[in-house]
């Protein structure tokens, strides 16, 4: 009986999270972010910062 109850609780929690997922996506705002990298262009860190910024 414990296994069945655990399964039903897990199933209910998964259903609740699946229902709330689209609402979380709508709550995020889309804003432009500036990344200041204090080293010369073309360095390895600059390449990483550009990839993260995309």
PDBQT receptor file of N, H, CA, C and O in Angstrom, charges set to zero:
ATOM      1  N   UNK A   1       0.820  -1.190   0.000  1.00  0.00    +0.000 N 
ATOM      2  CA  UNK A   1       0.000   0.000   0.000  1.00  0.00    +0.000 C 
ATOM      3  C   UNK A   1       0.867   1.257   0.000  1.00  0.00    +0.000 C 
ATOM      4  O   UNK A   1       0.510   2.260  -0.618  1.00  0.00    +0.000 OA
ATOM      5  N   UNK A   2       1.988   1.203   0.682  1.00  0.00    +0.000 N 
ATOM      6  H   UNK A   2       2.278   0.388   1.184  1.00  0.00    +0.000 HD
ATOM      7  CA  UNK A   2       2.871   2.362   0.727  1.00  0.00    +0.000 C 
ATOM      8  C   UNK A   2       3.407   2.688  -0.664  1.00  0.00    +0.000 C 
ATOM      9  O   UNK A   2       3.542   3.856  -1.030  1.00  0.00    +0.000 OA
ATOM     10  N   UNK A   3       3.706   1.660  -1.422  1.00  0.00    +0.000 N 
ATOM     11  H   UNK A   3       3.596   0.711  -1.124  1.00  0.00    +0.000 HD
ATOM     12  CA  UNK A   3       4.224   1.891  -2.768  1.00  0.00    +0.000 C 
ATOM     13  C   UNK A   3       3.181   2.574  -3.647  1.00  0.00    +0.000 C 
ATOM     14  O   UNK A   3       3.508   3.463  -4.432  1.00  0.00    +0.000 OA
ATOM     15  N   UNK A   4       1.937   2.159  -3.512  1.00  0.00    +0.000 N 
ATOM     16  H   UNK A   4       1.671   1.436  -2.874  1.00  0.00    +0.000 HD
ATOM     17  CA  UNK A   4       0.875   2.772  -4.312  1.00  0.00    +0.000 C 
ATOM     18  C   UNK A   4       0.682   4.231  -3.915  1.00  0.00    +0.000 C 
ATOM     19  O   UNK A   4       0.525   5.098  -4.776  1.00  0.00    +0.000 OA
ATOM     20  N   UNK A   5       0.694   4.501  -2.615  1.00  0.00    +0.000 N 
ATOM     21  H   UNK A   5       0.822   3.797  -1.916  1.00  0.00    +0.000 HD
ATOM     22  CA  UNK A   5       0.521   5.872  -2.132  1.00  0.00    +0.000 C 
ATOM     23  C   UNK A   5       1.683   6.747  -2.590  1.00  0.00    +0.000 C 
ATOM     24  O   UNK A   5       1.481   7.883  -3.020  1.00  0.00    +0.000 OA
ATOM     25  N   UNK A   6       2.875   6.224  -2.499  1.00  0.00    +0.000 N 
ATOM     26  H   UNK A   6       3.039   5.302  -2.151  1.00  0.00    +0.000 HD
ATOM     27  CA  UNK A   6       4.055   6.969  -2.943  1.00  0.00    +0.000 C 
ATOM     28  C   UNK A   6       3.960   7.260  -4.443  1.00  0.00    +0.000 C 
ATOM     29  O   UNK A   6       4.261   8.369  -4.884  1.00  0.00    +0.000 OA
ATOM     30  N   UNK A   7       3.547   6.273  -5.212  1.00  0.00    +0.000 N 
ATOM     31  H   UNK A   7       3.303   5.372  -4.854  1.00  0.00    +0.000 HD
ATOM     32  CA  UNK A   7       3.396   6.456  -6.652  1.00  0.00    +0.000 C 
ATOM     33  C   UNK A   7       2.365   7.535  -6.963  1.00  0.00    +0.000 C 
ATOM     34  O   UNK A   7       2.601   8.384  -7.823  1.00  0.00    +0.000 OA
ATOM     35  N   UNK A   8       1.229   7.514  -6.278  1.00  0.00    +0.000 N 
ATOM     36  H   UNK A   8       1.037   6.825  -5.579  1.00  0.00    +0.000 HD
ATOM     37  CA  UNK A   8       0.187   8.507  -6.530  1.00  0.00    +0.000 C 
ATOM     38  C   UNK A   8       0.634   9.909  -6.127  1.00  0.00    +0.000 C 
ATOM     39  O   UNK A   8       0.309  10.880  -6.811  1.00  0.00    +0.000 OA
ATOM     40  N   UNK A   9       1.373  10.027  -5.032  1.00  0.00    +0.000 N 
ATOM     41  H   UNK A   9       1.638   9.238  -4.476  1.00  0.00    +0.000 HD
ATOM     42  CA  UNK A   9       1.906  11.335  -4.626  1.00  0.00    +0.000 C 
ATOM     43  C   UNK A   9       2.906  11.853  -5.654  1.00  0.00    +0.000 C 
ATOM     44  O   UNK A   9       2.893  13.034  -6.001  1.00  0.00    +0.000 OA
ATOM     45  N   UNK A  10       3.756  10.982  -6.128  1.00  0.00    +0.000 N 
ATOM     46  H   UNK A  10       3.767  10.022  -5.846  1.00  0.00    +0.000 HD
ATOM     47  CA  UNK A  10       4.737  11.380  -7.137  1.00  0.00    +0.000 C 
ATOM     48  C   UNK A  10       4.049  11.782  -8.434  1.00  0.00    +0.000 C 
ATOM     49  O   UNK A  10       4.431  12.768  -9.064  1.00  0.00    +0.000 OA
ATOM     50  N   UNK A  11       3.044  11.027  -8.830  1.00  0.00    +0.000 N 
ATOM     51  H   UNK A  11       2.733  10.226  -8.318  1.00  0.00    +0.000 HD
ATOM     52  CA  UNK A  11       2.300  11.338 -10.038  1.00  0.00    +0.000 C 
ATOM     53  C   UNK A  11       1.581  12.680  -9.910  1.00  0.00    +0.000 C 
ATOM     54  O   UNK A  11       1.568  13.468 -10.855  1.00  0.00    +0.000 OA
ATOM     55  N   UNK A  12       0.987  12.942  -8.754  1.00  0.00    +0.000 N 
ATOM     56  H   UNK A  12       0.998  12.302  -7.986  1.00  0.00    +0.000 HD
ATOM     57  CA  UNK A  12       0.311  14.226  -8.525  1.00  0.00    +0.000 C 
ATOM     58  C   UNK A  12       1.281  15.393  -8.540  1.00  0.00    +0.000 C 
ATOM     59  O   UNK A  12       0.973  16.450  -9.090  1.00  0.00    +0.000 OA
ATOM     60  N   UNK A  13       2.449  15.211  -7.943  1.00  0.00    +0.000 N 
ATOM     61  H   UNK A  13       2.700  14.352  -7.496  1.00  0.00    +0.000 HD
ATOM     62  CA  UNK A  13       3.460  16.266  -7.956  1.00  0.00    +0.000 C 
ATOM     63  C   UNK A  13       3.973  16.550  -9.350  1.00  0.00    +0.000 C 
ATOM     64  O   UNK A  13       4.184  17.707  -9.714  1.00  0.00    +0.000 OA
ATOM     65  N   UNK A  14       4.174  15.507 -10.130  1.00  0.00    +0.000 N 
ATOM     66  H   UNK A  14       4.002  14.567  -9.835  1.00  0.00    +0.000 HD
ATOM     67  CA  UNK A  14       4.633  15.696 -11.507  1.00  0.00    +0.000 C 
ATOM     68  C   UNK A  14       3.579  16.421 -12.337  1.00  0.00    +0.000 C 
ATOM     69  O   UNK A  14       3.912  17.264 -13.169  1.00  0.00    +0.000 OA
ATOM     70  N   UNK A  15       2.315  16.095 -12.113  1.00  0.00    +0.000 N 
ATOM     71  H   UNK A  15       2.045  15.410 -11.437  1.00  0.00    +0.000 HD
ATOM     72  CA  UNK A  15       1.242  16.768 -12.848  1.00  0.00    +0.000 C 
ATOM     73  C   UNK A  15       1.163  18.242 -12.469  1.00  0.00    +0.000 C 
ATOM     74  O   UNK A  15       0.929  19.093 -13.327  1.00  0.00    +0.000 OA
ATOM     75  N   UNK A  16       1.359  18.547 -11.187  1.00  0.00    +0.000 N 
ATOM     76  H   UNK A  16       1.549  17.855 -10.490  1.00  0.00    +0.000 HD
ATOM     77  CA  UNK A  16       1.326  19.944 -10.748  1.00  0.00    +0.000 C 
ATOM     78  C   UNK A  16       2.483  20.733 -11.349  1.00  0.00    +0.000 C 
ATOM     79  O   UNK A  16       2.296  21.868 -11.788  1.00  0.00    +0.000 OA
ATOM     80  N   UNK A  17       3.670  20.147 -11.374  1.00  0.00    +0.000 N 
ATOM     81  H   UNK A  17       3.822  19.225 -11.018  1.00  0.00    +0.000 HD
ATOM     82  CA  UNK A  17       4.820  20.832 -11.965  1.00  0.00    +0.000 C 
ATOM     83  C   UNK A  17       4.637  21.030 -13.461  1.00  0.00    +0.000 C 
ATOM     84  O   UNK A  17       5.012  22.072 -14.000  1.00  0.00    +0.000 OA
ATOM     85  N   UNK A  18       4.069  20.050 -14.130  1.00  0.00    +0.000 N 
ATOM     86  H   UNK A  18       3.764  19.204 -13.693  1.00  0.00    +0.000 HD
ATOM     87  CA  UNK A  18       3.842  20.176 -15.568  1.00  0.00    +0.000 C 
ATOM     88  C   UNK A  18       2.827  21.268 -15.867  1.00  0.00    +0.000 C 
ATOM     89  O   UNK A  18       2.926  21.945 -16.890  1.00  0.00    +0.000 OA
ATOM     90  N   UNK A  19       1.853  21.443 -14.981  1.00  0.00    +0.000 N 
ATOM     91  H   UNK A  19       1.773  20.892 -14.150  1.00  0.00    +0.000 HD
ATOM     92  CA  UNK A  19       0.836  22.475 -15.189  1.00  0.00    +0.000 C 
ATOM     93  C   UNK A  19       1.407  23.870 -14.946  1.00  0.00    +0.000 C 
ATOM     94  O   UNK A  19       0.976  24.829 -15.587  1.00  0.00    +0.000 OA
ATOM     95  N   UNK A  20       2.367  24.000 -14.035  1.00  0.00    +0.000 N 
ATOM     96  H   UNK A  20       2.717  23.222 -13.514  1.00  0.00    +0.000 HD
ATOM     97  CA  UNK A  20       2.925  25.308 -13.696  1.00  0.00    +0.000 C 
ATOM     98  C   UNK A  20       4.089  25.717 -14.588  1.00  0.00    +0.000 C 
ATOM     99  O   UNK A  20       4.484  26.883 -14.578  1.00  0.00    +0.000 OA
ATOM    100  N   UNK A  21       4.637  24.803 -15.347  1.00  0.00    +0.000 N 
ATOM    101  H   UNK A  21       4.316  23.856 -15.356  1.00  0.00    +0.000 HD
ATOM    102  CA  UNK A  21       5.804  25.108 -16.175  1.00  0.00    +0.000 C 
ATOM    103  C   UNK A  21       5.542  26.223 -17.192  1.00  0.00    +0.000 C 
ATOM    104  O   UNK A  21       6.374  27.124 -17.293  1.00  0.00    +0.000 OA
ATOM    105  N   UNK A  22       4.447  26.222 -17.948  1.00  0.00    +0.000 N 
ATOM    106  H   UNK A  22       3.771  25.490 -17.866  1.00  0.00    +0.000 HD
ATOM    107  CA  UNK A  22       4.213  27.322 -18.897  1.00  0.00    +0.000 C 
ATOM    108  C   UNK A  22       4.055  28.673 -18.206  1.00  0.00    +0.000 C 
ATOM    109  O   UNK A  22       4.426  29.701 -18.773  1.00  0.00    +0.000 OA
ATOM    110  N   UNK A  23       3.514  28.685 -17.000  1.00  0.00    +0.000 N 
ATOM    111  H   UNK A  23       3.213  27.850 -16.540  1.00  0.00    +0.000 HD
ATOM    112  CA  UNK A  23       3.368  29.943 -16.272  1.00  0.00    +0.000 C 
ATOM    113  C   UNK A  23       4.726  30.515 -15.885  1.00  0.00    +0.000 C 
ATOM    114  O   UNK A  23       4.910  31.732 -15.892  1.00  0.00    +0.000 OA
ATOM    115  N   UNK A  24       5.667  29.661 -15.551  1.00  0.00    +0.000 N 
ATOM    116  H   UNK A  24       5.518  28.672 -15.545  1.00  0.00    +0.000 HD
ATOM    117  CA  UNK A  24       7.005  30.127 -15.205  1.00  0.00    +0.000 C 
ATOM    118  C   UNK A  24       7.702  30.715 -16.425  1.00  0.00    +0.000 C 
ATOM    119  O   UNK A  24       8.454  31.681 -16.298  1.00  0.00    +0.000 OA
ATOM    120  N   UNK A  25       7.466  30.156 -17.583  1.00  0.00    +0.000 N 
ATOM    121  H   UNK A  25       6.855  29.372 -17.685  1.00  0.00    +0.000 HD
ATOM    122  CA  UNK A  25       8.078  30.678 -18.805  1.00  0.00    +0.000 C 
ATOM    123  C   UNK A  25       7.519  32.053 -19.144  1.00  0.00    +0.000 C 
ATOM    124  O   UNK A  25       8.252  32.903 -19.649  1.00  0.00    +0.000 OA
ATOM    125  N   UNK A  26       6.246  32.288 -18.879  1.00  0.00    +0.000 N 
ATOM    126  H   UNK A  26       5.651  31.597 -18.469  1.00  0.00    +0.000 HD
ATOM    127  CA  UNK A  26       5.654  33.591 -19.155  1.00  0.00    +0.000 C 
ATOM    128  C   UNK A  26       6.128  34.651 -18.171  1.00  0.00    +0.000 C 
ATOM    129  O   UNK A  26       6.126  35.839 -18.495  1.00  0.00    +0.000 OA
ATOM    130  N   UNK A  27       6.532  34.240 -16.978  1.00  0.00    +0.000 N 
ATOM    131  H   UNK A  27       6.534  33.275 -16.715  1.00  0.00    +0.000 HD
ATOM    132  CA  UNK A  27       6.936  35.195 -15.954  1.00  0.00    +0.000 C 
ATOM    133  C   UNK A  27       8.320  35.787 -16.218  1.00  0.00    +0.000 C 
ATOM    134  O   UNK A  27       8.656  36.828 -15.654  1.00  0.00    +0.000 OA
ATOM    135  N   UNK A  28       9.121  35.151 -17.056  1.00  0.00    +0.000 N 
ATOM    136  H   UNK A  28       8.848  34.306 -17.514  1.00  0.00    +0.000 HD
ATOM    137  CA  UNK A  28      10.464  35.641 -17.321  1.00  0.00    +0.000 C 
ATOM    138  C   UNK A  28      10.410  36.802 -18.303  1.00  0.00    +0.000 C 
ATOM    139  O   UNK A  28       9.724  36.739 -19.323  1.00  0.00    +0.000 OA
ATOM    140  N   UNK A  29      11.132  37.849 -17.984  1.00  0.00    +0.000 N 
ATOM    141  H   UNK A  29      11.689  37.901 -17.155  1.00  0.00    +0.000 HD
ATOM    142  CA  UNK A  29      11.191  38.995 -18.879  1.00  0.00    +0.000 C 
ATOM    143  C   UNK A  29      12.394  38.848 -19.809  1.00  0.00    +0.000 C 
ATOM    144  O   UNK A  29      13.398  38.226 -19.461  1.00  0.00    +0.000 OA
ATOM    145  N   UNK A  30      12.269  39.420 -20.968  1.00  0.00    +0.000 N 
ATOM    146  H   UNK A  30      11.453  39.925 -21.250  1.00  0.00    +0.000 HD
ATOM    147  CA  UNK A  30      13.362  39.378 -21.939  1.00  0.00    +0.000 C 
ATOM    148  C   UNK A  30      14.007  40.757 -21.950  1.00  0.00    +0.000 C 
ATOM    149  O   UNK A  30      13.417  41.732 -22.417  1.00  0.00    +0.000 OA
ATOM    150  N   UNK A  31      15.211  40.820 -21.434  1.00  0.00    +0.000 N 
ATOM    151  H   UNK A  31      15.690  40.029 -21.055  1.00  0.00    +0.000 HD
ATOM    152  CA  UNK A  31      15.943  42.080 -21.377  1.00  0.00    +0.000 C 
ATOM    153  C   UNK A  31      17.336  41.868 -21.953  1.00  0.00    +0.000 C 
ATOM    154  O   UNK A  31      17.886  40.768 -21.913  1.00  0.00    +0.000 OA
ATOM    155  N   UNK A  32      17.883  42.936 -22.481  1.00  0.00    +0.000 N 
ATOM    156  H   UNK A  32      17.436  43.830 -22.513  1.00  0.00    +0.000 HD
ATOM    157  CA  UNK A  32      19.231  42.870 -23.010  1.00  0.00    +0.000 C 
ATOM    158  C   UNK A  32      20.216  42.956 -21.852  1.00  0.00    +0.000 C 
ATOM    159  O   UNK A  32      20.049  43.768 -20.943  1.00  0.00    +0.000 OA
ATOM    160  N   UNK A  33      21.230  42.123 -21.893  1.00  0.00    +0.000 N 
ATOM    161  H   UNK A  33      21.365  41.463 -22.632  1.00  0.00    +0.000 HD
ATOM    162  CA  UNK A  33      22.238  42.082 -20.843  1.00  0.00    +0.000 C 
ATOM    163  C   UNK A  33      23.578  42.439 -21.460  1.00  0.00    +0.000 C 
ATOM    164  O   UNK A  33      23.935  41.937 -22.525  1.00  0.00    +0.000 OA
ATOM    165  N   UNK A  34      24.319  43.312 -20.783  1.00  0.00    +0.000 N 
ATOM    166  H   UNK A  34      24.029  43.720 -19.918  1.00  0.00    +0.000 HD
ATOM    167  CA  UNK A  34      25.657  43.675 -21.254  1.00  0.00    +0.000 C 
ATOM    168  C   UNK A  34      26.690  42.916 -20.433  1.00  0.00    +0.000 C 
ATOM    169  O   UNK A  34      26.615  42.868 -19.206  1.00  0.00    +0.000 OA
ATOM    170  N   UNK A  35      27.645  42.329 -21.126  1.00  0.00    +0.000 N 
ATOM    171  H   UNK A  35      27.706  42.368 -22.123  1.00  0.00    +0.000 HD
ATOM    172  CA  UNK A  35      28.740  41.627 -20.469  1.00  0.00    +0.000 C 
ATOM    173  C   UNK A  35      29.999  42.444 -20.695  1.00  0.00    +0.000 C 
ATOM    174  O   UNK A  35      30.404  42.671 -21.835  1.00  0.00    +0.000 OA
ATOM    175  N   UNK A  36      30.614  42.884 -19.614  1.00  0.00    +0.000 N 
ATOM    176  H   UNK A  36      30.285  42.700 -18.688  1.00  0.00    +0.000 HD
ATOM    177  CA  UNK A  36      31.860  43.648 -19.703  1.00  0.00    +0.000 C 
ATOM    178  C   UNK A  36      33.021  42.697 -19.449  1.00  0.00    +0.000 C 
ATOM    179  O   UNK A  36      33.141  42.114 -18.371  1.00  0.00    +0.000 OA
ATOM    180  N   UNK A  37      33.862  42.551 -20.447  1.00  0.00    +0.000 N 
ATOM    181  H   UNK A  37      33.764  43.025 -21.323  1.00  0.00    +0.000 HD
ATOM    182  CA  UNK A  37      35.010  41.668 -20.348  1.00  0.00    +0.000 C 
ATOM    183  C   UNK A  37      36.248  42.530 -20.519  1.00  0.00    +0.000 C 
ATOM    184  O   UNK A  37      36.451  43.114 -21.584  1.00  0.00    +0.000 OA
ATOM    185  N   UNK A  38      37.072  42.619 -19.497  1.00  0.00    +0.000 N 
ATOM    186  H   UNK A  38      36.907  42.144 -18.632  1.00  0.00    +0.000 HD
ATOM    187  CA  UNK A  38      38.178  43.563 -19.467  1.00  0.00    +0.000 C 
ATOM    188  C   UNK A  38      39.477  43.099 -20.090  1.00  0.00    +0.000 C 
ATOM    189  O   UNK A  38      40.545  43.560 -19.689  1.00  0.00    +0.000 OA
ATOM    190  N   UNK A  39      39.419  42.214 -21.042  1.00  0.00    +0.000 N 
ATOM    191  H   UNK A  39      38.551  41.839 -21.368  1.00  0.00    +0.000 HD
ATOM    192  CA  UNK A  39      40.629  41.733 -21.685  1.00  0.00    +0.000 C 
ATOM    193  C   UNK A  39      40.489  41.895 -23.194  1.00  0.00    +0.000 C 
ATOM    194  O   UNK A  39      39.380  42.115 -23.681  1.00  0.00    +0.000 OA
ATOM    195  N   UNK A  40      41.587  41.791 -23.949  1.00  0.00    +0.000 N 
ATOM    196  H   UNK A  40      42.488  41.613 -23.553  1.00  0.00    +0.000 HD
ATOM    197  CA  UNK A  40      41.520  42.057 -25.386  1.00  0.00    +0.000 C 
ATOM    198  C   UNK A  40      40.596  41.099 -26.141  1.00  0.00    +0.000 C 
ATOM    199  O   UNK A  40      40.387  39.951 -25.750  1.00  0.00    +0.000 OA
ATOM    200  N   UNK A  41      40.059  41.626 -27.233  1.00  0.00    +0.000 N 
ATOM    201  H   UNK A  41      40.229  42.559 -27.550  1.00  0.00    +0.000 HD
ATOM    202  CA  UNK A  41      39.194  40.809 -28.084  1.00  0.00    +0.000 C 
ATOM    203  C   UNK A  41      40.008  39.699 -28.732  1.00  0.00    +0.000 C 
ATOM    204  O   UNK A  41      41.180  39.889 -29.058  1.00  0.00    +0.000 OA
ATOM    205  N   UNK A  42      39.392  38.557 -28.914  1.00  0.00    +0.000 N 
ATOM    206  H   UNK A  42      38.440  38.403 -28.648  1.00  0.00    +0.000 HD
ATOM    207  CA  UNK A  42      40.059  37.433 -29.554  1.00  0.00    +0.000 C 
ATOM    208  C   UNK A  42      40.698  36.463 -28.586  1.00  0.00    +0.000 C 
ATOM    209  O   UNK A  42      41.156  35.398 -29.000  1.00  0.00    +0.000 OA
ATOM    210  N   UNK A  43      40.742  36.797 -27.312  1.00  0.00    +0.000 N 
ATOM    211  H   UNK A  43      40.370  37.662 -26.975  1.00  0.00    +0.000 HD
ATOM    212  CA  UNK A  43      41.326  35.869 -26.345  1.00  0.00    +0.000 C 
ATOM    213  C   UNK A  43      40.335  34.746 -26.049  1.00  0.00    +0.000 C 
ATOM    214  O   UNK A  43      39.173  34.809 -26.449  1.00  0.00    +0.000 OA
ATOM    215  N   UNK A  44      40.803  33.728 -25.352  1.00  0.00    +0.000 N 
ATOM    216  H   UNK A  44      41.747  33.677 -25.027  1.00  0.00    +0.000 HD
ATOM    217  CA  UNK A  44      39.943  32.580 -25.051  1.00  0.00    +0.000 C 
ATOM    218  C   UNK A  44      38.761  32.998 -24.181  1.00  0.00    +0.000 C 
ATOM    219  O   UNK A  44      37.637  32.545 -24.398  1.00  0.00    +0.000 OA
ATOM    220  N   UNK A  45      39.010  33.851 -23.211  1.00  0.00    +0.000 N 
ATOM    221  H   UNK A  45      39.923  34.219 -23.035  1.00  0.00    +0.000 HD
ATOM    222  CA  UNK A  45      37.929  34.320 -22.348  1.00  0.00    +0.000 C 
ATOM    223  C   UNK A  45      36.900  35.144 -23.096  1.00  0.00    +0.000 C 
ATOM    224  O   UNK A  45      35.711  35.091 -22.783  1.00  0.00    +0.000 OA
ATOM    225  N   UNK A  46      37.352  35.905 -24.083  1.00  0.00    +0.000 N 
ATOM    226  H   UNK A  46      38.319  35.948 -24.337  1.00  0.00    +0.000 HD
ATOM    227  CA  UNK A  46      36.433  36.693 -24.903  1.00  0.00    +0.000 C 
ATOM    228  C   UNK A  46      35.512  35.776 -25.700  1.00  0.00    +0.000 C 
ATOM    229  O   UNK A  46      34.316  36.040 -25.821  1.00  0.00    +0.000 OA
ATOM    230  N   UNK A  47      36.067  34.710 -26.234  1.00  0.00    +0.000 N 
ATOM    231  H   UNK A  47      37.039  34.496 -26.135  1.00  0.00    +0.000 HD
ATOM    232  CA  UNK A  47      35.250  33.756 -26.984  1.00  0.00    +0.000 C 
ATOM    233  C   UNK A  47      34.196  33.115 -26.091  1.00  0.00    +0.000 C 
ATOM    234  O   UNK A  47      33.050  32.937 -26.504  1.00  0.00    +0.000 OA
ATOM    235  N   UNK A  48      34.581  32.772 -24.875  1.00  0.00    +0.000 N 
ATOM    236  H   UNK A  48      35.512  32.917 -24.538  1.00  0.00    +0.000 HD
ATOM    237  CA  UNK A  48      33.631  32.176 -23.933  1.00  0.00    +0.000 C 
ATOM    238  C   UNK A  48      32.548  33.182 -23.573  1.00  0.00    +0.000 C 
ATOM    239  O   UNK A  48      31.369  32.830 -23.535  1.00  0.00    +0.000 OA
ATOM    240  N   UNK A  49      32.926  34.422 -23.310  1.00  0.00    +0.000 N 
ATOM    241  H   UNK A  49      33.884  34.708 -23.341  1.00  0.00    +0.000 HD
ATOM    242  CA  UNK A  49      31.946  35.452 -22.959  1.00  0.00    +0.000 C 
ATOM    243  C   UNK A  49      30.964  35.693 -24.101  1.00  0.00    +0.000 C 
ATOM    244  O   UNK A  49      29.778  35.918 -23.860  1.00  0.00    +0.000 OA
ATOM    245  N   UNK A  50      31.440  35.648 -25.325  1.00  0.00    +0.000 N 
ATOM    246  H   UNK A  50      32.403  35.465 -25.521  1.00  0.00    +0.000 HD
ATOM    247  CA  UNK A  50      30.542  35.828 -26.478  1.00  0.00    +0.000 C 
ATOM    248  C   UNK A  50      29.560  34.667 -26.603  1.00  0.00    +0.000 C 
ATOM    249  O   UNK A  50      28.394  34.879 -26.936  1.00  0.00    +0.000 OA
ATOM    250  N   UNK A  51      30.013  33.452 -26.342  1.00  0.00    +0.000 N 
ATOM    251  H   UNK A  51      30.960  33.279 -26.072  1.00  0.00    +0.000 HD
ATOM    252  CA  UNK A  51      29.119  32.282 -26.415  1.00  0.00    +0.000 C 
ATOM    253  C   UNK A  51      28.078  32.331 -25.304  1.00  0.00    +0.000 C 
ATOM    254  O   UNK A  51      26.912  32.005 -25.529  1.00  0.00    +0.000 OA
ATOM    255  N   UNK A  52      28.486  32.730 -24.121  1.00  0.00    +0.000 N 
ATOM    256  H   UNK A  52      29.433  32.995 -23.937  1.00  0.00    +0.000 HD
ATOM    257  CA  UNK A  52      27.544  32.835 -23.003  1.00  0.00    +0.000 C 
ATOM    258  C   UNK A  52      26.530  33.932 -23.284  1.00  0.00    +0.000 C 
ATOM    259  O   UNK A  52      25.360  33.802 -22.925  1.00  0.00    +0.000 OA
ATOM    260  N   UNK A  53      26.964  35.004 -23.919  1.00  0.00    +0.000 N 
ATOM    261  H   UNK A  53      27.914  35.110 -24.211  1.00  0.00    +0.000 HD
ATOM    262  CA  UNK A  53      26.077  36.117 -24.224  1.00  0.00    +0.000 C 
ATOM    263  C   UNK A  53      25.031  35.802 -25.272  1.00  0.00    +0.000 C 
ATOM    264  O   UNK A  53      24.001  36.474 -25.338  1.00  0.00    +0.000 OA
ATOM    265  N   UNK A  54      25.274  34.801 -26.087  1.00  0.00    +0.000 N 
ATOM    266  H   UNK A  54      26.110  34.256 -26.034  1.00  0.00    +0.000 HD
ATOM    267  CA  UNK A  54      24.290  34.438 -27.118  1.00  0.00    +0.000 C 
ATOM    268  C   UNK A  54      23.172  33.773 -26.464  1.00  0.00    +0.000 C 
ATOM    269  O   UNK A  54      22.216  33.374 -27.129  1.00  0.00    +0.000 OA
TER     270      UNK A  54
